[in-house]
């Protein structure tokens, strides 16, 4: 996923991360990585309510290998 590369960049474009993740979520609404990365992006963009929402959604869909 291209979003993972964006998160590893020295200067992260969180607006772009958010856009990519929201596109993934339109197709795969329960995608754990897209939910988590959306939460991180919204946090860094200063939208803490949306960040909390997406991080809580990610936690509720957390795969066993991440527990």
PyMOL Python script that loads the backbone (N, CA, C, O; Angstrom):
from pymol import cmd

cmd.read_pdbstr("""\
ATOM      1  N   UNK A   1       0.846  -1.180   0.000  1.00  0.00           N
ATOM      2  CA  UNK A   1       0.000   0.000   0.000  1.00  0.00           C
ATOM      3  C   UNK A   1       0.894   1.246   0.000  1.00  0.00           C
ATOM      4  O   UNK A   1       1.842   1.349   0.778  1.00  0.00           O
ATOM      5  N   UNK A   2       0.581   2.149  -0.854  1.00  0.00           N
ATOM      6  CA  UNK A   2       1.383   3.366  -0.995  1.00  0.00           C
ATOM      7  C   UNK A   2       1.350   4.212   0.273  1.00  0.00           C
ATOM      8  O   UNK A   2       2.296   4.951   0.545  1.00  0.00           O
ATOM      9  N   UNK A   3       0.284   4.115   1.046  1.00  0.00           N
ATOM     10  CA  UNK A   3       0.154   4.915   2.255  1.00  0.00           C
ATOM     11  C   UNK A   3       1.262   4.599   3.251  1.00  0.00           C
ATOM     12  O   UNK A   3       1.756   5.501   3.927  1.00  0.00           O
ATOM     13  N   UNK A   4       1.658   3.346   3.353  1.00  0.00           N
ATOM     14  CA  UNK A   4       2.724   2.973   4.281  1.00  0.00           C
ATOM     15  C   UNK A   4       4.008   3.724   3.947  1.00  0.00           C
ATOM     16  O   UNK A   4       4.721   4.165   4.848  1.00  0.00           O
ATOM     17  N   UNK A   5       4.301   3.871   2.682  1.00  0.00           N
ATOM     18  CA  UNK A   5       5.493   4.620   2.270  1.00  0.00           C
ATOM     19  C   UNK A   5       5.375   6.086   2.666  1.00  0.00           C
ATOM     20  O   UNK A   5       6.363   6.703   3.064  1.00  0.00           O
ATOM     21  N   UNK A   6       4.190   6.638   2.559  1.00  0.00           N
ATOM     22  CA  UNK A   6       3.988   8.046   2.918  1.00  0.00           C
ATOM     23  C   UNK A   6       4.233   8.270   4.409  1.00  0.00           C
ATOM     24  O   UNK A   6       4.746   9.317   4.805  1.00  0.00           O
ATOM     25  N   UNK A   7       3.867   7.286   5.236  1.00  0.00           N
ATOM     26  CA  UNK A   7       4.064   7.434   6.675  1.00  0.00           C
ATOM     27  C   UNK A   7       5.538   7.340   7.052  1.00  0.00           C
ATOM     28  O   UNK A   7       5.934   7.845   8.102  1.00  0.00           O
ATOM     29  N   UNK A   8       6.352   6.706   6.220  1.00  0.00           N
ATOM     30  CA  UNK A   8       7.768   6.566   6.514  1.00  0.00           C
ATOM     31  C   UNK A   8       8.591   7.731   5.959  1.00  0.00           C
ATOM     32  O   UNK A   8       9.780   7.842   6.255  1.00  0.00           O
ATOM     33  N   UNK A   9       7.986   8.572   5.181  1.00  0.00           N
ATOM     34  CA  UNK A   9       8.703   9.716   4.615  1.00  0.00           C
ATOM     35  C   UNK A   9       9.131  10.669   5.726  1.00  0.00           C
ATOM     36  O   UNK A   9       8.470  10.768   6.760  1.00  0.00           O
ATOM     37  N   UNK A  10      10.219  11.354   5.507  1.00  0.00           N
ATOM     38  CA  UNK A  10      10.734  12.276   6.516  1.00  0.00           C
ATOM     39  C   UNK A  10       9.722  13.385   6.815  1.00  0.00           C
ATOM     40  O   UNK A  10       9.447  13.677   7.979  1.00  0.00           O
ATOM     41  N   UNK A  11       9.174  13.993   5.781  1.00  0.00           N
ATOM     42  CA  UNK A  11       8.124  14.995   5.936  1.00  0.00           C
ATOM     43  C   UNK A  11       6.826  14.366   5.466  1.00  0.00           C
ATOM     44  O   UNK A  11       6.579  14.266   4.264  1.00  0.00           O
ATOM     45  N   UNK A  12       6.005  13.947   6.396  1.00  0.00           N
ATOM     46  CA  UNK A  12       4.785  13.218   6.073  1.00  0.00           C
ATOM     47  C   UNK A  12       3.697  14.191   5.635  1.00  0.00           C
ATOM     48  O   UNK A  12       3.442  15.191   6.305  1.00  0.00           O
ATOM     49  N   UNK A  13       3.062  13.892   4.512  1.00  0.00           N
ATOM     50  CA  UNK A  13       1.933  14.662   4.033  1.00  0.00           C
ATOM     51  C   UNK A  13       0.668  13.976   4.558  1.00  0.00           C
ATOM     52  O   UNK A  13       0.102  13.111   3.890  1.00  0.00           O
ATOM     53  N   UNK A  14       0.232  14.366   5.753  1.00  0.00           N
ATOM     54  CA  UNK A  14      -0.901  13.706   6.390  1.00  0.00           C
ATOM     55  C   UNK A  14      -2.202  13.941   5.648  1.00  0.00           C
ATOM     56  O   UNK A  14      -3.119  13.126   5.747  1.00  0.00           O
ATOM     57  N   UNK A  15      -2.304  15.019   4.919  1.00  0.00           N
ATOM     58  CA  UNK A  15      -3.500  15.259   4.103  1.00  0.00           C
ATOM     59  C   UNK A  15      -3.612  14.175   3.035  1.00  0.00           C
ATOM     60  O   UNK A  15      -4.697  13.651   2.785  1.00  0.00           O
ATOM     61  N   UNK A  16      -2.495  13.845   2.414  1.00  0.00           N
ATOM     62  CA  UNK A  16      -2.487  12.799   1.393  1.00  0.00           C
ATOM     63  C   UNK A  16      -2.744  11.425   2.005  1.00  0.00           C
ATOM     64  O   UNK A  16      -3.470  10.616   1.428  1.00  0.00           O
ATOM     65  N   UNK A  17      -2.157  11.159   3.157  1.00  0.00           N
ATOM     66  CA  UNK A  17      -2.400   9.895   3.858  1.00  0.00           C
ATOM     67  C   UNK A  17      -3.892   9.752   4.129  1.00  0.00           C
ATOM     68  O   UNK A  17      -4.482   8.698   3.890  1.00  0.00           O
ATOM     69  N   UNK A  18      -4.491  10.829   4.631  1.00  0.00           N
ATOM     70  CA  UNK A  18      -5.925  10.817   4.931  1.00  0.00           C
ATOM     71  C   UNK A  18      -6.736  10.511   3.677  1.00  0.00           C
ATOM     72  O   UNK A  18      -7.639   9.675   3.708  1.00  0.00           O
ATOM     73  N   UNK A  19      -6.418  11.183   2.579  1.00  0.00           N
ATOM     74  CA  UNK A  19      -7.157  10.978   1.328  1.00  0.00           C
ATOM     75  C   UNK A  19      -7.065   9.537   0.851  1.00  0.00           C
ATOM     76  O   UNK A  19      -8.080   8.940   0.492  1.00  0.00           O
ATOM     77  N   UNK A  20      -5.860   8.968   0.843  1.00  0.00           N
ATOM     78  CA  UNK A  20      -5.684   7.585   0.399  1.00  0.00           C
ATOM     79  C   UNK A  20      -6.450   6.618   1.300  1.00  0.00           C
ATOM     80  O   UNK A  20      -7.115   5.703   0.815  1.00  0.00           O
ATOM     81  N   UNK A  21      -6.353   6.827   2.601  1.00  0.00           N
ATOM     82  CA  UNK A  21      -7.016   5.919   3.531  1.00  0.00           C
ATOM     83  C   UNK A  21      -8.530   5.991   3.406  1.00  0.00           C
ATOM     84  O   UNK A  21      -9.206   4.964   3.470  1.00  0.00           O
ATOM     85  N   UNK A  22      -9.063   7.179   3.230  1.00  0.00           N
ATOM     86  CA  UNK A  22     -10.511   7.313   3.079  1.00  0.00           C
ATOM     87  C   UNK A  22     -10.994   6.654   1.788  1.00  0.00           C
ATOM     88  O   UNK A  22     -12.109   6.133   1.740  1.00  0.00           O
ATOM     89  N   UNK A  23     -10.161   6.672   0.738  1.00  0.00           N
ATOM     90  CA  UNK A  23     -10.512   5.964  -0.499  1.00  0.00           C
ATOM     91  C   UNK A  23     -10.564   4.463  -0.251  1.00  0.00           C
ATOM     92  O   UNK A  23     -11.475   3.781  -0.721  1.00  0.00           O
ATOM     93  N   UNK A  24      -9.586   3.952   0.488  1.00  0.00           N
ATOM     94  CA  UNK A  24      -9.572   2.525   0.815  1.00  0.00           C
ATOM     95  C   UNK A  24     -10.805   2.173   1.642  1.00  0.00           C
ATOM     96  O   UNK A  24     -11.438   1.144   1.406  1.00  0.00           O
ATOM     97  N   UNK A  25     -11.143   3.012   2.598  1.00  0.00           N
ATOM     98  CA  UNK A  25     -12.271   2.727   3.477  1.00  0.00           C
ATOM     99  C   UNK A  25     -13.608   2.759   2.738  1.00  0.00           C
ATOM    100  O   UNK A  25     -14.561   2.111   3.172  1.00  0.00           O
ATOM    101  N   UNK A  26     -13.698   3.490   1.643  1.00  0.00           N
ATOM    102  CA  UNK A  26     -14.932   3.471   0.843  1.00  0.00           C
ATOM    103  C   UNK A  26     -15.150   2.095   0.234  1.00  0.00           C
ATOM    104  O   UNK A  26     -16.287   1.653   0.070  1.00  0.00           O
ATOM    105  N   UNK A  27     -14.051   1.418  -0.100  1.00  0.00           N
ATOM    106  CA  UNK A  27     -14.139   0.087  -0.708  1.00  0.00           C
ATOM    107  C   UNK A  27     -14.095  -1.022   0.340  1.00  0.00           C
ATOM    108  O   UNK A  27     -14.778  -2.038   0.217  1.00  0.00           O
ATOM    109  N   UNK A  28     -13.285  -0.810   1.366  1.00  0.00           N
ATOM    110  CA  UNK A  28     -13.080  -1.822   2.407  1.00  0.00           C
ATOM    111  C   UNK A  28     -13.272  -1.146   3.767  1.00  0.00           C
ATOM    112  O   UNK A  28     -12.298  -0.813   4.442  1.00  0.00           O
ATOM    113  N   UNK A  29     -14.510  -0.951   4.155  1.00  0.00           N
ATOM    114  CA  UNK A  29     -14.843  -0.171   5.344  1.00  0.00           C
ATOM    115  C   UNK A  29     -14.273  -0.673   6.653  1.00  0.00           C
ATOM    116  O   UNK A  29     -14.224   0.075   7.630  1.00  0.00           O
ATOM    117  N   UNK A  30     -13.839  -1.929   6.697  1.00  0.00           N
ATOM    118  CA  UNK A  30     -13.300  -2.474   7.940  1.00  0.00           C
ATOM    119  C   UNK A  30     -11.800  -2.731   7.859  1.00  0.00           C
ATOM    120  O   UNK A  30     -11.264  -3.499   8.657  1.00  0.00           O
ATOM    121  N   UNK A  31     -11.126  -2.109   6.923  1.00  0.00           N
ATOM    122  CA  UNK A  31      -9.693  -2.304   6.742  1.00  0.00           C
ATOM    123  C   UNK A  31      -8.942  -1.707   7.935  1.00  0.00           C
ATOM    124  O   UNK A  31      -8.916  -0.492   8.127  1.00  0.00           O
ATOM    125  N   UNK A  32      -8.337  -2.585   8.725  1.00  0.00           N
ATOM    126  CA  UNK A  32      -7.676  -2.176   9.969  1.00  0.00           C
ATOM    127  C   UNK A  32      -6.590  -1.124   9.723  1.00  0.00           C
ATOM    128  O   UNK A  32      -6.551  -0.097  10.400  1.00  0.00           O
ATOM    129  N   UNK A  33      -5.720  -1.383   8.761  1.00  0.00           N
ATOM    130  CA  UNK A  33      -4.612  -0.456   8.516  1.00  0.00           C
ATOM    131  C   UNK A  33      -5.108   0.912   8.057  1.00  0.00           C
ATOM    132  O   UNK A  33      -4.584   1.938   8.491  1.00  0.00           O
ATOM    133  N   UNK A  34      -6.106   0.935   7.188  1.00  0.00           N
ATOM    134  CA  UNK A  34      -6.646   2.204   6.714  1.00  0.00           C
ATOM    135  C   UNK A  34      -7.326   2.961   7.850  1.00  0.00           C
ATOM    136  O   UNK A  34      -7.211   4.184   7.931  1.00  0.00           O
ATOM    137  N   UNK A  35      -8.031   2.253   8.725  1.00  0.00           N
ATOM    138  CA  UNK A  35      -8.659   2.900   9.882  1.00  0.00           C
ATOM    139  C   UNK A  35      -7.596   3.503  10.795  1.00  0.00           C
ATOM    140  O   UNK A  35      -7.700   4.656  11.214  1.00  0.00           O
ATOM    141  N   UNK A  36      -6.572   2.703  11.098  1.00  0.00           N
ATOM    142  CA  UNK A  36      -5.502   3.166  11.991  1.00  0.00           C
ATOM    143  C   UNK A  36      -4.767   4.368  11.390  1.00  0.00           C
ATOM    144  O   UNK A  36      -4.546   5.374  12.063  1.00  0.00           O
ATOM    145  N   UNK A  37      -4.395   4.246  10.122  1.00  0.00           N
ATOM    146  CA  UNK A  37      -3.640   5.328   9.478  1.00  0.00           C
ATOM    147  C   UNK A  37      -4.494   6.589   9.323  1.00  0.00           C
ATOM    148  O   UNK A  37      -3.975   7.704   9.378  1.00  0.00           O
ATOM    149  N   UNK A  38      -5.797   6.413   9.130  1.00  0.00           N
ATOM    150  CA  UNK A  38      -6.697   7.579   9.098  1.00  0.00           C
ATOM    151  C   UNK A  38      -6.680   8.279  10.444  1.00  0.00           C
ATOM    152  O   UNK A  38      -6.619   9.507  10.514  1.00  0.00           O
ATOM    153  N   UNK A  39      -6.733   7.497  11.508  1.00  0.00           N
ATOM    154  CA  UNK A  39      -6.683   8.077  12.853  1.00  0.00           C
ATOM    155  C   UNK A  39      -5.406   8.856  13.086  1.00  0.00           C
ATOM    156  O   UNK A  39      -5.439   9.962  13.626  1.00  0.00           O
ATOM    157  N   UNK A  40      -4.291   8.291  12.687  1.00  0.00           N
ATOM    158  CA  UNK A  40      -2.997   8.968  12.838  1.00  0.00           C
ATOM    159  C   UNK A  40      -2.976  10.261  12.018  1.00  0.00           C
ATOM    160  O   UNK A  40      -2.519  11.300  12.494  1.00  0.00           O
ATOM    161  N   UNK A  41      -3.474  10.185  10.788  1.00  0.00           N
ATOM    162  CA  UNK A  41      -3.478  11.368   9.920  1.00  0.00           C
ATOM    163  C   UNK A  41      -4.358  12.470  10.502  1.00  0.00           C
ATOM    164  O   UNK A  41      -3.943  13.627  10.570  1.00  0.00           O
ATOM    165  N   UNK A  42      -5.572  12.113  10.921  1.00  0.00           N
ATOM    166  CA  UNK A  42      -6.461  13.123  11.503  1.00  0.00           C
ATOM    167  C   UNK A  42      -5.855  13.727  12.769  1.00  0.00           C
ATOM    168  O   UNK A  42      -6.013  14.921  13.023  1.00  0.00           O
ATOM    169  N   UNK A  43      -5.172  12.921  13.552  1.00  0.00           N
ATOM    170  CA  UNK A  43      -4.516  13.434  14.758  1.00  0.00           C
ATOM    171  C   UNK A  43      -3.493  14.515  14.394  1.00  0.00           C
ATOM    172  O   UNK A  43      -3.480  15.599  14.978  1.00  0.00           O
ATOM    173  N   UNK A  44      -2.647  14.200  13.429  1.00  0.00           N
ATOM    174  CA  UNK A  44      -1.597  15.150  13.036  1.00  0.00           C
ATOM    175  C   UNK A  44      -2.156  16.377  12.314  1.00  0.00           C
ATOM    176  O   UNK A  44      -1.508  17.422  12.258  1.00  0.00           O
ATOM    177  N   UNK A  45      -3.359  16.241  11.766  1.00  0.00           N
ATOM    178  CA  UNK A  45      -4.010  17.380  11.120  1.00  0.00           C
ATOM    179  C   UNK A  45      -4.823  18.204  12.122  1.00  0.00           C
ATOM    180  O   UNK A  45      -5.414  19.222  11.762  1.00  0.00           O
ATOM    181  N   UNK A  46      -4.848  17.758  13.381  1.00  0.00           N
ATOM    182  CA  UNK A  46      -5.509  18.521  14.436  1.00  0.00           C
ATOM    183  C   UNK A  46      -6.992  18.242  14.597  1.00  0.00           C
ATOM    184  O   UNK A  46      -7.659  18.935  15.366  1.00  0.00           O
ATOM    185  N   UNK A  47      -7.534  17.246  13.895  1.00  0.00           N
ATOM    186  CA  UNK A  47      -8.944  16.884  14.040  1.00  0.00           C
ATOM    187  C   UNK A  47      -9.035  15.708  15.010  1.00  0.00           C
ATOM    188  O   UNK A  47      -9.120  14.551  14.599  1.00  0.00           O
ATOM    189  N   UNK A  48      -9.016  16.025  16.295  1.00  0.00           N
ATOM    190  CA  UNK A  48      -8.901  15.001  17.325  1.00  0.00           C
ATOM    191  C   UNK A  48     -10.156  14.153  17.474  1.00  0.00           C
ATOM    192  O   UNK A  48     -10.060  12.984  17.850  1.00  0.00           O
ATOM    193  N   UNK A  49     -11.325  14.708  17.191  1.00  0.00           N
ATOM    194  CA  UNK A  49     -12.548  13.914  17.270  1.00  0.00           C
ATOM    195  C   UNK A  49     -12.561  12.819  16.215  1.00  0.00           C
ATOM    196  O   UNK A  49     -12.896  11.672  16.510  1.00  0.00           O
ATOM    197  N   UNK A  50     -12.196  13.169  14.987  1.00  0.00           N
ATOM    198  CA  UNK A  50     -12.137  12.155  13.926  1.00  0.00           C
ATOM    199  C   UNK A  50     -10.997  11.174  14.192  1.00  0.00           C
ATOM    200  O   UNK A  50     -11.134   9.978  13.935  1.00  0.00           O
ATOM    201  N   UNK A  51      -9.886  11.670  14.699  1.00  0.00           N
ATOM    202  CA  UNK A  51      -8.763  10.786  15.031  1.00  0.00           C
ATOM    203  C   UNK A  51      -9.209   9.740  16.034  1.00  0.00           C
ATOM    204  O   UNK A  51      -8.934   8.552  15.861  1.00  0.00           O
ATOM    205  N   UNK A  52      -9.888  10.168  17.070  1.00  0.00           N
ATOM    206  CA  UNK A  52     -10.363   9.241  18.101  1.00  0.00           C
ATOM    207  C   UNK A  52     -11.350   8.238  17.509  1.00  0.00           C
ATOM    208  O   UNK A  52     -11.291   7.048  17.815  1.00  0.00           O
ATOM    209  N   UNK A  53     -12.250   8.719  16.666  1.00  0.00           N
ATOM    210  CA  UNK A  53     -13.225   7.829  16.032  1.00  0.00           C
ATOM    211  C   UNK A  53     -12.511   6.723  15.238  1.00  0.00           C
ATOM    212  O   UNK A  53     -12.796   5.540  15.425  1.00  0.00           O
ATOM    213  N   UNK A  54     -11.584   7.114  14.352  1.00  0.00           N
ATOM    214  CA  UNK A  54     -10.919   6.127  13.507  1.00  0.00           C
ATOM    215  C   UNK A  54     -10.018   5.194  14.307  1.00  0.00           C
ATOM    216  O   UNK A  54      -9.918   4.008  13.993  1.00  0.00           O
ATOM    217  N   UNK A  55      -9.367   5.715  15.329  1.00  0.00           N
ATOM    218  CA  UNK A  55      -8.521   4.845  16.164  1.00  0.00           C
ATOM    219  C   UNK A  55      -9.357   3.856  16.960  1.00  0.00           C
ATOM    220  O   UNK A  55      -8.951   2.707  17.137  1.00  0.00           O
ATOM    221  N   UNK A  56     -10.525   4.285  17.447  1.00  0.00           N
ATOM    222  CA  UNK A  56     -11.423   3.357  18.151  1.00  0.00           C
ATOM    223  C   UNK A  56     -11.954   2.291  17.191  1.00  0.00           C
ATOM    224  O   UNK A  56     -12.047   1.116  17.548  1.00  0.00           O
ATOM    225  N   UNK A  57     -12.299   2.709  15.973  1.00  0.00           N
ATOM    226  CA  UNK A  57     -12.770   1.747  14.971  1.00  0.00           C
ATOM    227  C   UNK A  57     -11.665   0.738  14.644  1.00  0.00           C
ATOM    228  O   UNK A  57     -11.928  -0.457  14.511  1.00  0.00           O
ATOM    229  N   UNK A  58     -10.438   1.225  14.516  1.00  0.00           N
ATOM    230  CA  UNK A  58      -9.309   0.335  14.232  1.00  0.00           C
ATOM    231  C   UNK A  58      -9.134  -0.662  15.371  1.00  0.00           C
ATOM    232  O   UNK A  58      -8.917  -1.851  15.140  1.00  0.00           O
ATOM    233  N   UNK A  59      -9.228  -0.175  16.583  1.00  0.00           N
ATOM    234  CA  UNK A  59      -9.044  -1.071  17.737  1.00  0.00           C
ATOM    235  C   UNK A  59     -10.097  -2.154  17.760  1.00  0.00           C
ATOM    236  O   UNK A  59      -9.799  -3.294  18.114  1.00  0.00           O
ATOM    237  N   UNK A  60     -11.329  -1.825  17.389  1.00  0.00           N
ATOM    238  CA  UNK A  60     -12.400  -2.824  17.410  1.00  0.00           C
ATOM    239  C   UNK A  60     -12.230  -3.867  16.311  1.00  0.00           C
ATOM    240  O   UNK A  60     -12.855  -4.927  16.363  1.00  0.00           O
ATOM    241  N   UNK A  61     -11.405  -3.584  15.330  1.00  0.00           N
ATOM    242  CA  UNK A  61     -11.167  -4.523  14.226  1.00  0.00           C
ATOM    243  C   UNK A  61      -9.725  -5.030  14.211  1.00  0.00           C
ATOM    244  O   UNK A  61      -9.257  -5.572  13.210  1.00  0.00           O
ATOM    245  N   UNK A  62      -9.049  -4.853  15.301  1.00  0.00           N
ATOM    246  CA  UNK A  62      -7.632  -5.198  15.409  1.00  0.00           C
ATOM    247  C   UNK A  62      -7.401  -6.684  15.189  1.00  0.00           C
ATOM    248  O   UNK A  62      -7.969  -7.507  15.908  1.00  0.00           O
ATOM    249  N   UNK A  63      -6.572  -7.048  14.202  1.00  0.00           N
ATOM    250  CA  UNK A  63      -6.249  -8.465  13.969  1.00  0.00           C
ATOM    251  C   UNK A  63      -5.507  -9.068  15.156  1.00  0.00           C
ATOM    252  O   UNK A  63      -4.837  -8.358  15.906  1.00  0.00           O
ATOM    253  N   UNK A  64      -5.629 -10.355  15.316  1.00  0.00           N
ATOM    254  CA  UNK A  64      -5.051 -11.071  16.455  1.00  0.00           C
ATOM    255  C   UNK A  64      -3.534 -10.857  16.551  1.00  0.00           C
ATOM    256  O   UNK A  64      -3.003 -10.789  17.660  1.00  0.00           O
ATOM    257  N   UNK A  65      -2.829 -10.750  15.431  1.00  0.00           N
ATOM    258  CA  UNK A  65      -1.370 -10.617  15.484  1.00  0.00           C
ATOM    259  C   UNK A  65      -0.914  -9.273  16.072  1.00  0.00           C
ATOM    260  O   UNK A  65       0.263  -9.114  16.393  1.00  0.00           O
ATOM    261  N   UNK A  66      -1.827  -8.311  16.216  1.00  0.00           N
ATOM    262  CA  UNK A  66      -1.476  -7.010  16.772  1.00  0.00           C
ATOM    263  C   UNK A  66      -1.853  -6.894  18.255  1.00  0.00           C
ATOM    264  O   UNK A  66      -1.602  -5.868  18.887  1.00  0.00           O
ATOM    265  N   UNK A  67      -2.451  -7.943  18.795  1.00  0.00           N
ATOM    266  CA  UNK A  67      -2.885  -7.899  20.209  1.00  0.00           C
ATOM    267  C   UNK A  67      -1.756  -8.332  21.122  1.00  0.00           C
ATOM    268  O   UNK A  67      -1.924  -8.362  22.341  1.00  0.00           O
TER     269      UNK A  67
END
""", "prot")
cmd.dss("prot")
cmd.show_as("cartoon", "prot")
cmd.util.cbc("prot")
cmd.orient("prot")
